[in-house]
Every structure is written in structure tokens, then in C-alpha cells.
Amino acid sequence: MKAEGLKDGHALQSYFIHRMEKWLNEKGRQIIGWDEILEGGLAPNATVMSWRGIEGGIAAAKQHHDVIMTPAGYVYFDYYQSLGKTSPWPMAALHQ
């Protein structure tokens, strides 16, 4: 971090994402990252998967990035899928 003049973990993450995006783009690929890649600054062509809510996706879209909305409370299959008592036991319940 010192050699690159990076002030904190967010700057380090952004530096890494920018480097990985460049490498992937050179190979004809695009980078997609969870909404944490917003922290520290997005790479120019990054697609954001907003899982921690909708705010990250909105922020990325306002910066003209492609966004895949995947808010955990609504679209994760390892959560209860209904309020009924017949809903299958979700994996997420095992981690609570």
C-alpha cells in the first residue's frame, strides 16, 4: 500500500479491482463484483451486483455502470421463501 500511495483498505481494494479489470478486458472479459467494489471507487467498466440492498445498485447506475440487482432480503434462495409454516428450512437459518 505504501509503494502505491494507498491510504486505506478501500483504496487497496479499488486498486486491485482496477488492475483486475484491465487484465480481464485485455482477455475480452468483463469484471462483475459484489457491491463492495463501490468502496474506494469503481473500475471504469465494472458491473455491480447489488446484494446488500438496493442502495449500491442505485449508486452504481447513477455512475453509468451496469447493475444486477440481487438484494439478499428478496432474491436469495437460502432464505425462507414465504411466511407460511410449510416453507422449506433455509440454509441461512443454519448460520443464525
N, CA, C and O atoms as CSV, one atom per row, in Angstrom:
chain,resi,resn,atom,element,x,y,z
A,1,MET,N,N,0.829,-1.185,0.000
A,1,MET,CA,C,0.000,0.000,0.000
A,1,MET,C,C,0.876,1.253,0.000
A,1,MET,O,O,0.570,2.245,-0.662
A,2,LYS,N,N,1.960,1.185,0.750
A,2,LYS,CA,C,2.855,2.336,0.827
A,2,LYS,C,C,3.465,2.643,-0.537
A,2,LYS,O,O,3.524,3.803,-0.946
A,3,ALA,N,N,3.916,1.611,-1.239
A,3,ALA,CA,C,4.560,1.794,-2.545
A,3,ALA,C,C,3.607,2.419,-3.566
A,3,ALA,O,O,4.041,3.157,-4.450
A,4,GLU,N,N,2.321,2.129,-3.446
A,4,GLU,CA,C,1.328,2.646,-4.386
A,4,GLU,C,C,0.635,3.906,-3.875
A,4,GLU,O,O,-0.200,4.484,-4.570
A,5,GLY,N,N,0.983,4.333,-2.659
A,5,GLY,CA,C,0.375,5.534,-2.084
A,5,GLY,C,C,-1.090,5.354,-1.727
A,5,GLY,O,O,-1.882,6.289,-1.838
A,6,LEU,N,N,-1.448,4.155,-1.298
A,6,LEU,CA,C,-2.839,3.848,-0.956
A,6,LEU,C,C,-3.062,4.113,0.525
A,6,LEU,O,O,-2.311,3.636,1.376
A,7,LYS,N,N,-4.108,4.883,0.820
A,7,LYS,CA,C,-4.308,5.328,2.204
A,7,LYS,C,C,-5.020,4.338,3.113
A,7,LYS,O,O,-4.842,4.384,4.330
A,8,ASP,N,N,-5.833,3.430,2.538
A,8,ASP,CA,C,-6.586,2.512,3.394
A,8,ASP,C,C,-7.014,1.276,2.616
A,8,ASP,O,O,-6.675,1.121,1.443
A,9,GLY,N,N,-7.755,0.406,3.273
A,9,GLY,CA,C,-8.220,-0.828,2.654
A,9,GLY,C,C,-9.140,-0.603,1.469
A,9,GLY,O,O,-9.105,-1.370,0.507
A,10,HIS,N,N,-9.962,0.433,1.519
A,10,HIS,CA,C,-10.846,0.733,0.393
A,10,HIS,C,C,-10.036,1.121,-0.845
A,10,HIS,O,O,-10.346,0.697,-1.959
A,11,ALA,N,N,-9.002,1.927,-0.638
A,11,ALA,CA,C,-8.141,2.320,-1.755
A,11,ALA,C,C,-7.406,1.099,-2.318
A,11,ALA,O,O,-7.232,0.980,-3.531
A,12,LEU,N,N,-6.979,0.196,-1.433
A,12,LEU,CA,C,-6.313,-1.025,-1.876
A,12,LEU,C,C,-7.269,-1.881,-2.705
A,12,LEU,O,O,-6.889,-2.400,-3.755
A,13,GLN,N,N,-8.494,-2.028,-2.239
A,13,GLN,CA,C,-9.480,-2.814,-2.975
A,13,GLN,C,C,-9.727,-2.204,-4.354
A,13,GLN,O,O,-9.771,-2.925,-5.351
A,14,SER,N,N,-9.887,-0.888,-4.417
A,14,SER,CA,C,-10.112,-0.219,-5.687
A,14,SER,C,C,-8.924,-0.411,-6.628
A,14,SER,O,O,-9.106,-0.661,-7.820
A,15,TYR,N,N,-7.726,-0.296,-6.100
A,15,TYR,CA,C,-6.506,-0.518,-6.887
A,15,TYR,C,C,-6.506,-1.926,-7.481
A,15,TYR,O,O,-6.233,-2.110,-8.667
A,16,PHE,N,N,-6.814,-2.906,-6.650
A,16,PHE,CA,C,-6.846,-4.300,-7.102
A,16,PHE,C,C,-7.920,-4.510,-8.167
A,16,PHE,O,O,-7.659,-5.144,-9.190
A,17,ILE,N,N,-9.123,-3.987,-7.939
A,17,ILE,CA,C,-10.217,-4.146,-8.897
A,17,ILE,C,C,-9.867,-3.491,-10.229
A,17,ILE,O,O,-10.142,-4.058,-11.286
A,18,HIS,N,N,-9.264,-2.307,-10.193
A,18,HIS,CA,C,-8.846,-1.641,-11.433
A,18,HIS,C,C,-7.831,-2.497,-12.198
A,18,HIS,O,O,-7.923,-2.635,-13.417
A,19,ARG,N,N,-6.872,-3.065,-11.480
A,19,ARG,CA,C,-5.860,-3.909,-12.141
A,19,ARG,C,C,-6.482,-5.168,-12.722
A,19,ARG,O,O,-6.159,-5.578,-13.837
A,20,MET,N,N,-7.371,-5.772,-11.959
A,20,MET,CA,C,-8.019,-6.992,-12.452
A,20,MET,C,C,-8.911,-6.687,-13.649
A,20,MET,O,O,-8.961,-7.467,-14.600
A,21,GLU,N,N,-9.610,-5.564,-13.608
A,21,GLU,CA,C,-10.459,-5.204,-14.739
A,21,GLU,C,C,-9.614,-5.037,-16.003
A,21,GLU,O,O,-9.977,-5.545,-17.064
A,22,LYS,N,N,-8.499,-4.332,-15.893
A,22,LYS,CA,C,-7.632,-4.135,-17.050
A,22,LYS,C,C,-7.175,-5.478,-17.611
A,22,LYS,O,O,-7.207,-5.693,-18.823
A,23,TRP,N,N,-6.751,-6.379,-16.728
A,23,TRP,CA,C,-6.279,-7.704,-17.143
A,23,TRP,C,C,-7.405,-8.482,-17.830
A,23,TRP,O,O,-7.193,-9.082,-18.884
A,24,LEU,N,N,-8.597,-8.472,-17.235
A,24,LEU,CA,C,-9.741,-9.166,-17.817
A,24,LEU,C,C,-10.149,-8.573,-19.161
A,24,LEU,O,O,-10.431,-9.308,-20.108
A,25,ASN,N,N,-10.182,-7.237,-19.243
A,25,ASN,CA,C,-10.551,-6.582,-20.503
A,25,ASN,C,C,-9.580,-6.943,-21.619
A,25,ASN,O,O,-9.991,-7.117,-22.766
A,26,GLU,N,N,-8.303,-7.056,-21.294
A,26,GLU,CA,C,-7.302,-7.453,-22.294
A,26,GLU,C,C,-7.572,-8.854,-22.843
A,26,GLU,O,O,-7.142,-9.189,-23.947
A,27,LYS,N,N,-8.275,-9.657,-22.078
A,27,LYS,CA,C,-8.606,-11.019,-22.486
A,27,LYS,C,C,-10.043,-11.131,-22.990
A,27,LYS,O,O,-10.583,-12.230,-23.118
A,28,GLY,N,N,-10.650,-9.985,-23.273
A,28,GLY,CA,C,-12.006,-9.964,-23.816
A,28,GLY,C,C,-13.089,-10.259,-22.797
A,28,GLY,O,O,-14.193,-10.655,-23.171
A,29,ARG,N,N,-12.803,-10.078,-21.538
A,29,ARG,CA,C,-13.765,-10.353,-20.454
A,29,ARG,C,C,-14.132,-9.076,-19.729
A,29,ARG,O,O,-13.439,-8.064,-19.833
A,30,GLN,N,N,-15.231,-9.134,-18.992
A,30,GLN,CA,C,-15.696,-8.008,-18.188
A,30,GLN,C,C,-15.686,-8.410,-16.721
A,30,GLN,O,O,-15.883,-9.578,-16.386
A,31,ILE,N,N,-15.455,-7.440,-15.852
A,31,ILE,CA,C,-15.459,-7.711,-14.413
A,31,ILE,C,C,-16.856,-7.453,-13.842
A,31,ILE,O,O,-17.520,-6.475,-14.186
A,32,ILE,N,N,-17.272,-8.352,-12.968
A,32,ILE,CA,C,-18.506,-8.198,-12.201
A,32,ILE,C,C,-18.115,-8.382,-10.740
A,32,ILE,O,O,-17.383,-9.312,-10.402
A,33,GLY,N,N,-18.596,-7.506,-9.882
A,33,GLY,CA,C,-18.266,-7.630,-8.465
A,33,GLY,C,C,-19.456,-7.300,-7.593
A,33,GLY,O,O,-20.341,-6.536,-7.981
A,34,TRP,N,N,-19.464,-7.892,-6.394
A,34,TRP,CA,C,-20.485,-7.543,-5.410
A,34,TRP,C,C,-20.379,-6.060,-5.096
A,34,TRP,O,O,-19.364,-5.436,-5.407
A,35,ASP,N,N,-21.400,-5.489,-4.488
A,35,ASP,CA,C,-21.438,-4.041,-4.291
A,35,ASP,C,C,-20.300,-3.497,-3.437
A,35,ASP,O,O,-20.116,-2.282,-3.377
A,36,GLU,N,N,-19.543,-4.345,-2.786
A,36,GLU,CA,C,-18.377,-3.869,-2.042
A,36,GLU,C,C,-17.363,-3.179,-2.950
A,36,GLU,O,O,-16.564,-2.369,-2.479
A,37,ILE,N,N,-17.385,-3.495,-4.265
A,37,ILE,CA,C,-16.412,-2.854,-5.150
A,37,ILE,C,C,-16.686,-1.368,-5.343
A,37,ILE,O,O,-15.874,-0.665,-5.944
A,38,LEU,N,N,-17.810,-0.883,-4.844
A,38,LEU,CA,C,-18.084,0.560,-4.858
A,38,LEU,C,C,-17.167,1.302,-3.892
A,38,LEU,O,O,-16.870,2.480,-4.089
A,39,GLU,N,N,-16.724,0.611,-2.855
A,39,GLU,CA,C,-15.919,1.240,-1.813
A,39,GLU,C,C,-14.515,1.511,-2.340
A,39,GLU,O,O,-13.777,0.583,-2.670
A,40,GLY,N,N,-14.160,2.761,-2.415
A,40,GLY,CA,C,-12.851,3.139,-2.905
A,40,GLY,C,C,-12.865,3.594,-4.352
A,40,GLY,O,O,-11.874,4.148,-4.828
A,41,GLY,N,N,-13.960,3.376,-5.062
A,41,GLY,CA,C,-14.071,3.807,-6.446
A,41,GLY,C,C,-14.147,2.644,-7.408
A,41,GLY,O,O,-13.351,1.708,-7.329
A,42,LEU,N,N,-15.104,2.703,-8.316
A,42,LEU,CA,C,-15.325,1.630,-9.288
A,42,LEU,C,C,-14.343,1.687,-10.444
A,42,LEU,O,O,-13.897,2.760,-10.851
A,43,ALA,N,N,-14.017,0.517,-10.965
A,43,ALA,CA,C,-13.251,0.438,-12.201
A,43,ALA,C,C,-14.163,0.918,-13.333
A,43,ALA,O,O,-15.384,0.795,-13.232
A,44,PRO,N,N,-13.588,1.464,-14.410
A,44,PRO,CA,C,-14.382,2.108,-15.460
A,44,PRO,C,C,-15.504,1.271,-16.078
A,44,PRO,O,O,-16.570,1.812,-16.373
A,45,ASN,N,N,-15.296,-0.026,-16.282
A,45,ASN,CA,C,-16.300,-0.846,-16.968
A,45,ASN,C,C,-16.927,-1.907,-16.072
A,45,ASN,O,O,-17.548,-2.844,-16.573
A,46,ALA,N,N,-16.777,-1.776,-14.767
A,46,ALA,CA,C,-17.263,-2.791,-13.837
A,46,ALA,C,C,-18.788,-2.865,-13.808
A,46,ALA,O,O,-19.477,-1.847,-13.857
A,47,THR,N,N,-19.292,-4.084,-13.727
A,47,THR,CA,C,-20.706,-4.340,-13.458
A,47,THR,C,C,-20.818,-4.640,-11.972
A,47,THR,O,O,-19.988,-5.356,-11.412
A,48,VAL,N,N,-21.840,-4.095,-11.338
A,48,VAL,CA,C,-22.025,-4.258,-9.893
A,48,VAL,C,C,-23.222,-5.157,-9.625
A,48,VAL,O,O,-24.298,-4.961,-10.191
A,49,MET,N,N,-23.023,-6.156,-8.747
A,49,MET,CA,C,-24.136,-6.978,-8.251
A,49,MET,C,C,-24.466,-6.461,-6.857
A,49,MET,O,O,-23.700,-6.643,-5.911
A,50,SER,N,N,-25.611,-5.819,-6.751
A,50,SER,CA,C,-26.001,-5.183,-5.504
A,50,SER,C,C,-26.752,-6.175,-4.626
A,50,SER,O,O,-27.926,-6.457,-4.868
A,51,TRP,N,N,-26.078,-6.708,-3.604
A,51,TRP,CA,C,-26.668,-7.747,-2.753
A,51,TRP,C,C,-27.013,-7.243,-1.359
A,51,TRP,O,O,-27.847,-7.846,-0.684
A,52,ARG,N,N,-26.398,-6.159,-0.909
A,52,ARG,CA,C,-26.618,-5.690,0.458
A,52,ARG,C,C,-27.803,-4.738,0.559
A,52,ARG,O,O,-27.940,-4.013,1.544
A,53,GLY,N,N,-28.644,-4.742,-0.441
A,53,GLY,CA,C,-29.785,-3.841,-0.511
A,53,GLY,C,C,-29.838,-3.254,-1.910
A,53,GLY,O,O,-29.235,-3.788,-2.841
A,54,ILE,N,N,-30.560,-2.156,-2.052
A,54,ILE,CA,C,-30.673,-1.546,-3.381
A,54,ILE,C,C,-29.782,-0.320,-3.542
A,54,ILE,O,O,-29.555,0.134,-4.664
A,55,GLU,N,N,-29.282,0.213,-2.452
A,55,GLU,CA,C,-28.526,1.466,-2.492
A,55,GLU,C,C,-27.279,1.368,-3.364
A,55,GLU,O,O,-27.002,2.277,-4.146
A,56,GLY,N,N,-26.519,0.272,-3.241
A,56,GLY,CA,C,-25.308,0.102,-4.036
A,56,GLY,C,C,-25.601,0.062,-5.519
A,56,GLY,O,O,-24.867,0.643,-6.318
A,57,GLY,N,N,-26.671,-0.621,-5.891
A,57,GLY,CA,C,-27.061,-0.689,-7.294
A,57,GLY,C,C,-27.463,0.665,-7.840
A,57,GLY,O,O,-27.114,1.021,-8.965
A,58,ILE,N,N,-28.196,1.415,-7.040
A,58,ILE,CA,C,-28.606,2.759,-7.456
A,58,ILE,C,C,-27.377,3.647,-7.634
A,58,ILE,O,O,-27.272,4.378,-8.619
A,59,ALA,N,N,-26.448,3.582,-6.677
A,59,ALA,CA,C,-25.226,4.394,-6.769
A,59,ALA,C,C,-24.425,4.042,-8.022
A,59,ALA,O,O,-23.936,4.935,-8.715
A,60,ALA,N,N,-24.289,2.747,-8.317
A,60,ALA,CA,C,-23.542,2.317,-9.496
A,60,ALA,C,C,-24.241,2.761,-10.778
A,60,ALA,O,O,-23.584,3.214,-11.716
A,61,ALA,N,N,-25.559,2.635,-10.825
A,61,ALA,CA,C,-26.317,3.050,-12.014
A,61,ALA,C,C,-26.186,4.552,-12.246
A,61,ALA,O,O,-26.099,4.998,-13.390
A,62,LYS,N,N,-26.171,5.330,-11.171
A,62,LYS,CA,C,-26.001,6.782,-11.303
A,62,LYS,C,C,-24.627,7.136,-11.859
A,62,LYS,O,O,-24.431,8.217,-12.413
A,63,GLN,N,N,-23.664,6.201,-11.703
A,63,GLN,CA,C,-22.322,6.392,-12.270
A,63,GLN,C,C,-22.229,5.766,-13.663
A,63,GLN,O,O,-21.140,5.643,-14.224
A,64,HIS,N,N,-23.380,5.371,-14.214
A,64,HIS,CA,C,-23.496,4.807,-15.564
A,64,HIS,C,C,-22.843,3.425,-15.700
A,64,HIS,O,O,-22.303,3.084,-16.752
A,65,HIS,N,N,-22.901,2.641,-14.624
A,65,HIS,CA,C,-22.408,1.263,-14.662
A,65,HIS,C,C,-23.583,0.312,-14.827
A,65,HIS,O,O,-24.700,0.615,-14.408
A,66,ASP,N,N,-23.328,-0.832,-15.438
A,66,ASP,CA,C,-24.335,-1.889,-15.474
A,66,ASP,C,C,-24.500,-2.429,-14.064
A,66,ASP,O,O,-23.541,-2.499,-13.295
A,67,VAL,N,N,-25.726,-2.810,-13.736
A,67,VAL,CA,C,-26.044,-3.294,-12.394
A,67,VAL,C,C,-26.918,-4.534,-12.493
A,67,VAL,O,O,-27.811,-4.611,-13.336
A,68,ILE,N,N,-26.655,-5.493,-11.632
A,68,ILE,CA,C,-27.515,-6.657,-11.461
A,68,ILE,C,C,-28.044,-6.565,-10.035
A,68,ILE,O,O,-27.283,-6.673,-9.074
A,69,MET,N,N,-29.347,-6.365,-9.906
A,69,MET,CA,C,-29.937,-6.223,-8.577
A,69,MET,C,C,-30.175,-7.598,-7.976
A,69,MET,O,O,-30.932,-8.402,-8.522
A,70,THR,N,N,-29.524,-7.865,-6.847
A,70,THR,CA,C,-29.647,-9.148,-6.154
A,70,THR,C,C,-29.790,-8.919,-4.647
A,70,THR,O,O,-29.061,-9.538,-3.873
A,71,PRO,N,N,-30.708,-8.050,-4.207
A,71,PRO,CA,C,-30.811,-7.760,-2.779
A,71,PRO,C,C,-31.144,-9.023,-1.963
A,71,PRO,O,O,-32.143,-9.700,-2.206
A,72,ALA,N,N,-30.294,-9.303,-1.015
A,72,ALA,CA,C,-30.369,-10.555,-0.258
A,72,ALA,C,C,-31.732,-10.820,0.363
A,72,ALA,O,O,-32.182,-11.966,0.394
A,73,GLY,N,N,-32.380,-9.805,0.846
A,73,GLY,CA,C,-33.666,-9.996,1.501
A,73,GLY,C,C,-34.787,-10.455,0.586
A,73,GLY,O,O,-35.845,-10.861,1.066
A,74,TYR,N,N,-34.574,-10.397,-0.732
A,74,TYR,CA,C,-35.642,-10.717,-1.672
A,74,TYR,C,C,-35.327,-11.860,-2.636
A,74,TYR,O,O,-36.237,-12.586,-3.035
A,75,VAL,N,N,-34.084,-12.035,-3.011
A,75,VAL,CA,C,-33.802,-12.970,-4.097
A,75,VAL,C,C,-32.875,-14.131,-3.739
A,75,VAL,O,O,-32.554,-14.936,-4.613
A,76,TYR,N,N,-32.451,-14.241,-2.530
A,76,TYR,CA,C,-31.553,-15.343,-2.172
A,76,TYR,C,C,-32.382,-16.576,-1.825
A,76,TYR,O,O,-33.275,-16.513,-0.979
A,77,PHE,N,N,-32.091,-17.664,-2.462
A,77,PHE,CA,C,-32.860,-18.889,-2.269
A,77,PHE,C,C,-32.534,-19.599,-0.965
A,77,PHE,O,O,-33.242,-20.532,-0.587
A,78,ASP,N,N,-31.490,-19.185,-0.272
A,78,ASP,CA,C,-31.170,-19.818,1.001
A,78,ASP,C,C,-31.865,-19.119,2.173
A,78,ASP,O,O,-31.523,-19.362,3.330
A,79,TYR,N,N,-32.842,-18.249,1.875
A,79,TYR,CA,C,-33.684,-17.626,2.884
A,79,TYR,C,C,-35.075,-18.249,2.770
A,79,TYR,O,O,-35.395,-18.889,1.769
A,80,TYR,N,N,-35.897,-18.059,3.799
A,80,TYR,CA,C,-37.282,-18.510,3.696
A,80,TYR,C,C,-37.932,-17.867,2.478
A,80,TYR,O,O,-37.717,-16.684,2.213
A,81,GLN,N,N,-38.721,-18.633,1.739
A,81,GLN,CA,C,-39.348,-18.119,0.529
A,81,GLN,C,C,-40.803,-17.698,0.753
A,81,GLN,O,O,-41.441,-17.167,-0.156
A,82,SER,N,N,-41.322,-17.930,1.942
A,82,SER,CA,C,-42.669,-17.484,2.266
A,82,SER,C,C,-42.780,-17.342,3.773
A,82,SER,O,O,-41.877,-17.726,4.516
A,83,LEU,N,N,-43.883,-16.795,4.205
A,83,LEU,CA,C,-44.132,-16.653,5.636
A,83,LEU,C,C,-44.853,-17.871,6.202
A,83,LEU,O,O,-45.030,-17.989,7.414
A,84,GLY,N,N,-45.270,-18.781,5.311
A,84,GLY,CA,C,-46.025,-19.955,5.737
A,84,GLY,C,C,-45.174,-20.985,6.472
A,84,GLY,O,O,-43.956,-21.037,6.302
A,85,LYS,N,N,-45.823,-21.791,7.280
A,85,LYS,CA,C,-45.126,-22.807,8.058
A,85,LYS,C,C,-44.651,-23.978,7.208
A,85,LYS,O,O,-43.891,-24.819,7.689
A,86,THR,N,N,-45.085,-24.046,5.959
A,86,THR,CA,C,-44.677,-25.145,5.085
A,86,THR,C,C,-43.425,-24.813,4.265
A,86,THR,O,O,-42.952,-25.642,3.488
A,87,SER,N,N,-42.894,-23.609,4.439
A,87,SER,CA,C,-41.699,-23.200,3.702
A,87,SER,C,C,-40.525,-24.107,4.096
A,87,SER,O,O,-40.322,-24.361,5.283
A,88,PRO,N,N,-39.757,-24.592,3.131
A,88,PRO,CA,C,-38.608,-25.440,3.458
A,88,PRO,C,C,-37.604,-24.712,4.355
A,88,PRO,O,O,-37.501,-23.486,4.324
A,89,TRP,N,N,-36.870,-25.487,5.150
A,89,TRP,CA,C,-35.856,-24.942,6.047
A,89,TRP,C,C,-34.736,-24.337,5.202
A,89,TRP,O,O,-34.157,-25.042,4.376
A,90,PRO,N,N,-34.413,-23.056,5.380
A,90,PRO,CA,C,-33.381,-22.427,4.555
A,90,PRO,C,C,-31.988,-22.616,5.135
A,90,PRO,O,O,-31.818,-22.770,6.345
A,91,MET,N,N,-31.013,-22.603,4.268
A,91,MET,CA,C,-29.613,-22.707,4.700
A,91,MET,C,C,-29.229,-21.525,5.593
A,91,MET,O,O,-28.471,-21.692,6.548
A,92,ALA,N,N,-29.749,-20.329,5.288
A,92,ALA,CA,C,-29.404,-19.143,6.059
A,92,ALA,C,C,-29.766,-19.329,7.537
A,92,ALA,O,O,-29.091,-18.780,8.408
A,93,ALA,N,N,-30.812,-20.087,7.825
A,93,ALA,CA,C,-31.229,-20.292,9.215
A,93,ALA,C,C,-30.181,-21.084,9.995
A,93,ALA,O,O,-30.107,-20.976,11.219
A,94,LEU,N,N,-29.385,-21.866,9.307
A,94,LEU,CA,C,-28.347,-22.645,9.971
A,94,LEU,C,C,-27.206,-21.764,10.492
A,94,LEU,O,O,-26.460,-22.170,11.382
A,95,HIS,N,N,-27.078,-20.566,9.935
A,95,HIS,CA,C,-25.970,-19.676,10.285
A,95,HIS,C,C,-26.368,-18.589,11.277
A,95,HIS,O,O,-25.574,-17.695,11.571
A,96,GLN,N,N,-27.584,-18.661,11.788
A,96,GLN,CA,C,-28.058,-17.619,12.716
A,96,GLN,C,C,-27.904,-18.068,14.144
A,96,GLN,O,O,-28.248,-17.327,15.064
